[in-house]
Amino acid sequence: NARVVTPTDELRQFAKDLGFKPYRLPQDSGWRLVSVRKMEPKGTKVLMATYKNQRSQVSLFVIQGSLDAERLKSLQGGRTNTYVWDRDGVRMALIGNVEPEGLKRLASTVDN
């Protein structure tokens, strides 16, 4: 009886592993969660969730500690926009090929 592990399952588990709430874009937002990664570069806890819709891709980063927005942008290929904000004691960033105002609107929908 093999169990299929979905990106949503990974998001919940990785967030728990890192001590974060499972922040995500709402399922009815039109964005589909496609992959999740957890990293701890230089002791900084980072959760990255990548979403796609019919036209674009965005990544939601949840970070405990300081944020180098340019480094995150370079991880995404450099041809993207970034929106950064703080919530519940963590820093968050949305990075993607979406207009800055669109990223800001999308950021306001993040839940857990």
C-alpha positions in Angstrom: 0.0 0.0 0.0 2.2 2.8 -1.3 1.1 6.3 -0.3 1.4 9.1 -2.8 3.1 12.2 -1.3 1.8 15.4 -2.8 3.5 18.8 -2.7 0.9 19.8 -0.1 2.0 17.0 2.1 5.6 18.1 1.7 4.7 21.7 2.5 3.1 20.6 5.8 6.0 18.3 6.7 8.8 20.6 5.7 7.1 23.6 7.5 6.8 21.5 10.6 10.5 20.3 10.3 11.6 24.0 10.2 9.2 25.2 12.9 7.1 27.3 10.5 3.4 27.4 9.9 2.5 25.9 6.5 2.1 29.2 4.7 0.7 28.9 1.2 -1.3 30.5 -1.6 -5.0 29.6 -1.3 -6.1 26.6 -3.4 -8.8 28.8 -5.1 -6.2 31.5 -6.1 -5.6 29.9 -9.5 -2.0 29.0 -8.5 -1.1 25.3 -8.2 1.6 24.1 -5.8 4.1 22.2 -7.8 7.2 21.8 -5.6 8.5 22.4 -2.1 12.1 22.6 -0.9 13.6 23.2 2.5 17.0 24.6 3.0 19.2 25.8 5.8 22.0 27.8 4.2 24.4 29.1 6.8 22.0 28.1 9.5 19.1 30.2 8.1 15.9 28.2 7.8 14.2 28.6 4.4 11.1 27.0 3.0 10.4 27.5 -0.7 7.1 26.6 -2.3 6.8 27.0 -6.1 3.4 27.6 -7.8 2.3 27.7 -11.4 -0.7 29.0 -13.2 -1.5 29.0 -16.9 0.9 31.9 -17.6 3.5 32.2 -14.9 5.4 30.7 -12.0 6.0 32.2 -8.5 7.9 31.0 -5.5 6.9 31.8 -1.9 9.9 31.9 0.4 9.5 31.7 4.2 12.7 32.7 6.0 13.8 32.7 9.6 16.5 35.3 9.7 17.8 37.9 7.2 16.9 37.9 3.6 19.1 38.6 0.6 16.5 39.4 -2.0 19.0 39.6 -4.8 20.4 36.1 -4.0 16.8 34.7 -4.0 16.2 36.5 -7.3 19.3 34.9 -8.8 18.0 31.5 -7.7 15.0 32.2 -9.9 17.1 33.1 -13.0 17.2 36.9 -12.3 14.5 37.9 -14.7 11.8 38.3 -12.0 10.1 40.7 -9.6 10.2 40.4 -5.8 7.9 41.4 -3.0 9.1 41.1 0.6 7.2 41.4 3.8 7.2 40.3 7.5 4.5 38.2 9.2 4.3 36.3 12.5 8.0 36.9 13.1 9.2 35.5 9.8 10.2 37.2 6.6 8.4 36.2 3.4 9.1 36.8 -0.2 7.2 36.2 -3.4 9.4 36.0 -6.5 8.2 35.5 -10.0 7.5 36.8 -13.5 4.4 38.7 -12.3 4.1 42.5 -12.1 5.0 44.0 -8.8 1.4 45.0 -7.9 0.3 41.5 -8.8 2.9 40.1 -6.3 1.7 42.5 -3.6 -1.9 41.4 -4.2 -0.9 37.7 -4.1 1.1 38.3 -0.9 -2.1 39.5 0.8 -3.8 36.2 0.1 -1.1 34.0 1.8 -2.6 31.8 4.5 -1.7 28.9 6.7 
